[in-house]
Amino acid sequence: MRSATWGDSVCSVDEPGFAALQAGRLRRAHLRVLDAVAAVVLVAVDVAVAGNMLMDDPRFELLFPVSCLVAVVLGVVVAVRRLAPRRAYRIALVVSAVAAACGLLWDPFAAAALSLYPAAAVLPARRSARALWACVITATAAVWIAWAVPLVTGLPARHPSGALPAALWTAAAWLLLGGAWLAGRLVRDRRWDAARLEEQRARRIVADERLRIARELHDVVTHGMGLIAVKAGIANHIAEARPGEARDALRVIEATSRGALTEMRRLLGVLRQGSEQDGELNAPGLSGLAELAEHAAGAGVRVELTVTGDHDLPEALQLTVYRIVQEALTNVVKHAAPTRCRATIDVTPSQVGIQVTDDGRAGGQAATGLGGHGLIGMRERVAMYGGRFTARSRPEGGFTVSATLPLATGPASGREDI
């Protein structure tokens, strides 16, 4: 397992899984076509050079077909190098080394270099480095064996014909092998970074979705439990004197609790799945505000709801408006009921204005204004749109929650006045 720190979190990418992904990318059809073209060019060049170098050799009829066979074998390896990178570079290295030592190959390990590239793009760092060193050492040994054999045996020297050409040929082999290995490593590192960033992005999306669902759970629980607490208190006080009204309160408690439990199960089901498809939550919008007003009325808060302007808003923005109004009405029910409340939503081409005002006791909600999770959640929702949020007690009594959501901006740092 290879880990990398990105931002404030740690992103882990599984090494075998990444290698399999790399191998899959290497098998793409257009890359295999390029490999086939490279193989044909390599075979043609090796055959042409072999014919030129062996032309004056008395054993031409024997050596030239063998040299052509070696070229074909190396061409086949290059053509399939992406299908099995590890085996390809090993076969190319062994065949090239034997052919070079026997004086049957005149390219500076070009096939081995071409096969080392995909291997370097797939193998982990240490195994890739070992592969490079194996190629360099083997190529160097083969070149100098080809130079030393004529000196020891007295056979005619075909290549390299001196120490300087042997050194130059060795340097060329090093350059090709090292360049191919470096290119493979750079490609691997770039794709590793891309995979790491993609995983980080996926994790951030999941975290954002779960945070949004957690906020939805908070809104569902606080709204439902607030109504239940108020109606339970009413039923407890009037149970003996007015049993009919107590039964009405119990029916409201039953309906509210069932609705809250149903929505909680749905949200928790999404959390258990670990991901969410667009629209899966069936988020409430402006059309659900009337139902909120009815629920509040059942808890003793008479709501005058006014919605003006164009209602064709994005779903996310409608959900934000809905939750702000829901939380504001929940606070009215918890801290000021029974009372009268006015909820106004004004939609213009440039912004959405929200104002929820109650006539409860002066300072009735002030004690919970700054520290409550409800107001904090409303501020966060408004801040996502770069809007303006205020929550304060009214001098004449009651409490006012006001928010302005611009329509032309996305998530940004909002402003707030407390």
C-alpha positions in Angstrom: 0.0 0.0 0.0 1.4 3.4 -1.0 0.0 6.4 0.8 0.1 10.1 -0.1 -1.0 13.1 1.8 -3.2 15.6 0.0 -4.7 18.6 1.7 -5.9 17.7 5.1 -6.5 14.0 4.5 -4.5 10.9 3.6 -5.3 9.3 0.3 -4.2 5.6 -0.2 -3.9 3.9 -3.5 -3.6 0.2 -3.6 -0.4 -0.8 -5.5 -1.7 -4.0 -7.1 -4.9 -2.3 -8.1 -3.0 0.6 -9.6 -0.7 -1.8 -11.5 -3.7 -3.6 -12.9 -5.2 -0.3 -14.0 -1.9 0.6 -15.7 -1.8 -2.8 -17.5 -5.4 -2.2 -18.7 -4.4 1.2 -20.1 -1.4 -0.3 -21.9 -3.7 -2.7 -23.7 -5.7 -0.1 -25.5 -6.2 -0.8 -29.2 -4.5 2.3 -30.6 -1.4 1.7 -28.5 -1.2 -1.8 -29.9 -1.4 -0.5 -33.4 1.5 1.8 -32.6 3.5 -1.1 -31.2 2.9 -3.1 -34.4 4.2 -0.2 -36.5 7.2 0.2 -34.3 7.9 -3.6 -34.5 7.7 -3.5 -38.3 10.1 -0.6 -38.5 12.5 -2.3 -36.0 12.6 -5.5 -38.0 13.1 -3.7 -41.3 16.0 -1.6 -39.9 17.7 -4.7 -38.2 17.4 -6.8 -41.4 18.8 -4.0 -43.6 21.7 -3.4 -41.2 22.4 -7.1 -40.9 22.5 -7.5 -44.7 24.9 -4.6 -45.0 27.2 -5.8 -42.2 27.3 -9.4 -43.2 27.6 -8.8 -47.0 31.3 -9.6 -47.1 31.2 -12.4 -44.6 31.9 -15.9 -46.2 29.2 -17.3 -43.9 26.6 -14.9 -45.1 24.1 -17.6 -46.1 24.2 -19.0 -42.6 24.5 -15.8 -40.5 22.1 -13.6 -42.4 19.0 -15.8 -41.9 19.8 -16.2 -38.2 20.1 -12.4 -37.9 16.8 -12.0 -39.6 15.2 -14.5 -37.3 16.5 -12.6 -34.3 15.1 -9.4 -35.7 11.7 -11.0 -36.2 11.7 -12.4 -32.7 12.5 -9.0 -31.3 9.8 -7.4 -33.5 7.2 -9.8 -32.1 8.2 -9.0 -28.6 7.9 -5.3 -29.2 4.5 -5.8 -30.9 3.1 -7.6 -27.7 5.1 -5.7 -25.1 2.0 -4.1 -23.6 0.2 -7.4 -23.1 2.9 -8.8 -20.8 5.4 -6.0 -19.9 7.5 -8.0 -17.4 8.0 -11.0 -19.7 8.5 -8.8 -22.8 11.5 -6.8 -21.5 13.1 -10.0 -20.1 12.8 -11.9 -23.4 13.9 -8.9 -25.4 16.9 -8.4 -23.1 18.0 -12.1 -23.3 17.6 -12.4 -27.0 19.3 -9.0 -27.7 22.2 -9.9 -25.3 22.9 -13.3 -26.9 22.6 -11.9 -30.5 24.9 -8.9 -29.7 27.5 -11.2 -28.1 27.4 -13.4 -31.2 27.7 -10.5 -33.6 24.2 -10.9 -35.0 22.6 -7.7 -33.7 23.6 -4.1 -34.7 21.1 -1.9 -32.8 22.0 -0.7 -29.3 19.4 -2.8 -27.5 16.5 -0.8 -29.1 14.0 -3.7 -28.6 15.0 -4.1 -25.0 14.5 -0.3 -24.5 11.1 -0.3 -26.1 10.0 -3.3 -24.0 11.4 -1.7 -20.8 9.2 1.4 -21.1 5.8 -0.4 -20.4 7.5 -2.4 -17.7 8.6 0.8 -16.0 5.1 2.2 -16.3 3.7 -0.9 -14.5 6.3 -2.0 -12.0 6.7 -0.5 -8.5 9.7 1.8 -8.0 12.1 -0.8 -6.6 11.3 -3.6 -9.1 11.5 -1.1 -11.9 15.0 0.1 -10.7 16.2 -3.5 -10.6 14.9 -4.1 -14.1 16.8 -1.1 -15.3 20.1 -2.2 -13.7 19.6 -5.7 -15.1 19.2 -4.3 -18.6 22.2 -2.0 -18.2 24.5 -4.7 -16.8 23.4 -7.3 -19.4 23.8 -4.9 -22.3 27.2 -3.8 -21.2 28.4 -7.4 -20.7 27.1 -8.4 -24.2 28.8 -5.5 -25.9 32.2 -6.2 -24.4 31.9 -9.9 -24.9 31.3 -9.2 -28.6 34.5 -7.0 -28.6 36.6 -9.6 -26.7 35.7 -12.7 -28.6 37.7 -11.9 -31.8 40.7 -11.0 -29.7 40.6 -14.3 -27.9 39.6 -16.6 -30.7 41.1 -14.9 -33.6 37.8 -14.9 -35.5 37.0 -11.9 -37.8 35.5 -9.0 -35.8 32.1 -8.0 -37.1 31.2 -5.5 -34.4 32.3 -3.6 -32.5 35.7 -3.5 -34.2 37.6 -1.6 -31.4 37.4 -0.5 -27.9 36.2 3.0 -28.8 33.2 1.7 -30.9 32.4 -0.7 -28.1 32.4 2.1 -25.6 30.2 4.3 -27.8 27.8 1.4 -28.4 27.6 0.8 -24.7 26.9 4.5 -24.1 24.2 4.4 -26.8 22.6 1.3 -25.1 22.7 3.0 -21.7 21.1 6.1 -23.2 18.3 4.2 -24.9 17.6 2.0 -21.8 17.8 4.9 -19.4 15.6 7.1 -21.5 12.9 4.4 -21.9 12.9 3.7 -18.2 12.7 7.3 -17.3 9.8 7.9 -19.7 7.9 4.9 -18.2 8.5 6.2 -14.7 7.3 9.7 -15.5 4.1 8.3 -17.1 3.6 6.1 -14.1 4.0 8.9 -11.6 1.7 11.2 -13.6 -1.0 8.5 -13.7 -0.4 7.8 -10.0 -1.0 11.4 -9.2 -4.1 11.4 -11.3 -5.4 8.3 -9.6 -4.7 9.8 -6.2 -6.5 13.0 -7.0 -9.5 11.0 -8.4 -9.7 9.0 -5.2 -9.4 12.2 -3.2 -12.2 13.7 -5.2 -14.4 10.7 -4.8 -13.8 10.7 -1.0 -14.6 14.4 -0.8 -17.9 13.8 -2.7 -18.9 11.0 -0.4 -18.0 13.2 2.7 -20.0 16.1 1.3 -23.0 13.9 0.6 -22.9 12.4 4.1 -22.6 15.8 5.6 -25.6 17.0 3.7 -27.6 13.9 4.8 -26.5 14.5 8.4 -27.9 18.1 8.1 -31.1 16.6 6.7 -31.3 14.2 9.7 -30.8 17.1 12.1 -33.6 19.1 10.5 -36.0 16.1 10.5 -35.3 15.3 14.1 -35.4 18.8 15.5 -38.6 19.7 13.6 -40.4 16.5 14.4 -39.3 16.3 18.0 -40.1 20.0 18.6 -43.7 19.5 17.5 -44.0 16.3 19.5 -42.6 17.9 22.6 -45.1 20.8 22.4 -48.1 18.7 21.7 -47.2 16.2 24.4 -47.0 19.1 26.9 -50.4 20.3 25.8 -51.9 16.9 26.1 -50.5 16.4 29.5 -52.0 19.6 30.8 -55.5 19.2 29.4 -55.8 15.4 29.5 -58.3 15.5 32.4 -60.1 18.7 31.7 -60.4 18.4 27.9 -59.8 14.9 26.8 -61.1 15.6 23.3 -58.3 18.1 22.7 -55.8 15.8 24.3 -56.7 13.1 21.8 -56.3 15.6 19.0 -52.8 16.4 20.3 -52.0 12.7 20.5 -53.1 12.2 16.9 -50.7 15.1 15.9 -47.9 13.4 17.8 -48.6 10.1 16.1 -48.6 11.6 12.6 -45.5 13.7 13.2 -43.6 10.8 14.7 -44.5 8.5 11.9 -43.5 11.0 9.2 -40.2 11.7 11.0 -39.4 8.1 11.4 -40.1 7.4 7.7 -37.8 10.2 6.5 -35.1 9.1 9.0 -35.2 5.5 7.7 -34.9 6.8 4.1 -31.9 9.0 5.0 -30.2 6.3 7.0 -30.7 3.9 4.1 -28.8 6.3 1.8 -26.0 6.5 4.4 -25.8 2.7 4.5 -25.5 2.5 0.8 -22.4 4.7 0.9 -23.4 6.8 -2.1 -26.4 8.7 -3.5 -27.8 9.0 -6.9 -29.1 12.4 -8.1 -32.7 12.9 -6.9 -32.7 9.9 -4.6 -33.5 11.9 -1.6 -36.5 13.5 -3.2 -35.6 16.7 -1.5 -38.5 19.0 -0.5 -38.9 22.3 -2.1 -41.1 25.4 -2.0 -44.2 23.3 -2.5 -43.6 21.7 0.9 -43.8 25.0 2.8 -47.6 24.8 3.1 -47.3 21.5 4.9 -44.7 23.1 7.3 -47.2 25.8 8.1 -49.9 23.2 8.8 -47.6 21.3 11.2 -46.7 24.5 13.0 -50.4 25.3 13.3 -51.0 22.0 14.9 -48.5 23.0 17.6 -50.3 26.3 18.3 -48.4 28.6 15.9 -50.6 30.4 13.4 -48.5 30.9 10.3 -49.2 33.4 7.6 -47.2 32.1 4.6 -46.5 34.3 1.6 -44.5 33.1 -1.4 -44.1 35.6 -4.2 -42.1 35.6 -7.5 -40.9 32.9 -9.8 -40.7 29.5 -8.1 -38.6 27.8 -10.8 -35.5 27.6 -8.6 -32.7 24.9 -8.6 -33.5 21.9 -6.5 -30.6 22.5 -4.1 -31.7 26.1 -3.6 -35.3 25.1 -3.0 -34.1 22.6 -0.4 -32.0 25.4 1.3 -35.1 27.7 1.5 -37.2 24.9 2.8 -34.8 23.9 5.6 -34.3 27.5 6.7 -38.0 28.1 7.0 -38.4 24.7 8.7 -35.7 25.5 11.3 -37.1 28.9 11.9 -40.7 27.6 12.4 -39.3 24.8 14.7 -37.6 27.5 16.9 -40.9 29.4 17.0 -42.8 26.3 18.1 -40.1 25.5 20.8 -39.7 28.9 22.2 -42.7 31.1 21.5 -45.9 28.9 21.0 -48.7 29.6 21.1 -48.2 32.7 18.9 -48.6 34.2 15.5 -45.9 33.9 12.9 -45.3 35.5 9.4 -43.2 33.6 6.9 -42.4 35.5 3.7 -40.4 34.1 0.7 -39.8 36.6 -2.1 -38.1 35.3 -5.2 -36.7 37.9 -7.6 -34.4 37.5 -10.7 -31.4 38.2 -8.6 -32.1 36.7 -5.1 -34.4 34.9 -2.8 -35.4 36.7 0.4 -36.6 34.8 3.4 -38.1 36.3 6.6 -39.7 34.5 9.5 -41.1 36.7 12.3 -43.0 35.7 15.3 -44.9 37.8 18.0 -43.6 35.8 21.0 -42.1 37.2 24.1 -39.3 39.7 23.7 -36.0 37.8 24.0 -37.8 34.5 23.9 -35.3 32.9 21.6 -32.3 35.2 22.3 -30.9 32.8 24.8 -30.4 30.2 22.2 -29.7 32.4 19.3 -25.9 32.0 19.0 -25.3 28.6 20.4 -28.1 26.5 18.9 -27.4 24.0 16.2 -30.4 25.3 14.3 -29.1 28.8 13.7 -25.6 27.5 13.0 -27.1 25.2 10.3 -29.0 28.1 8.8 -25.9 30.2 8.7 -24.0 27.5 7.0 -26.7 27.0 4.4 -26.8 30.7 3.6 -23.0 31.0 3.6 -22.8 28.3 0.8 -24.5 30.8 -1.5 -22.6 33.8 -0.4 -25.8 35.2 1.2 -26.7 37.4 4.1 -28.2 36.0 7.4 -29.5 37.7 10.5 -31.2 36.3 13.6 -32.2 38.7 16.3 -34.9 39.6 18.9 -37.4 42.3 18.1 -37.7 45.3 20.4 -41.5 45.0 20.4 -41.3 41.3 21.2 -40.7 38.1 19.3 -37.9 37.1 17.1 -36.9 37.5 13.4 -34.9 35.3 11.1 -33.9 36.8 7.8 -31.8 35.4 4.9 -30.9 36.6 1.5 -29.7 34.1 -1.1 -28.2 35.4 -4.3 -29.2 33.5 -7.4 -26.1 34.4 -9.5 -23.4 32.9 -7.2 -22.5 29.4 -6.2 -20.9 28.3 -2.9 -18.9 31.1 -1.3 -18.1 32.7 1.9 -21.2 34.3 3.2 -21.8 37.3 5.4 -23.8 37.3 8.6 -25.1 39.8 11.2 -26.0 38.7 14.7 
